[in-house]
């Protein structure tokens, strides 16, 4: 089982997300502890350990460190601005 790390800045950014997406995003982030590479995740070309999950029009960008069993959430944002 992996440990999911979310910094305070990401927690604050969740306040800006509409309620209809918020519960799905929280569920997906919590599910990363059991399966850090769920069906539908995409490995990003910019790095060797960064992945993306789609939740409606929002994206969850995270990195996986298999050697210490941690998943670090890097960014949660709208699809227009998440990759900038």
Steps between C-alpha positions, in 0.01 A plus 500: 500500500637839396501818706334796324664838563303819434649839586303787655495704179309226319253468787432875475450474123224243556279783634481645148373175344121465455328258738385269219864408425640521852374164630626317189842665531529408867402141424760470223775645722411260783494205259861575399613344829372160387582526130732782387458403134123459456327435170498821300814654645749635248875531545609852411778549247665779700633265769565135571275475806219756449148379427160655429144399588196663341200588718249676277663825386756484782838327504700351786875505438708282731832321530565147621803395702490121501813457709347673804134426415377859475276689261544878500216706356662786307205692362120486474356751258274560199617343175567842345758602757638184657792453260630859515 
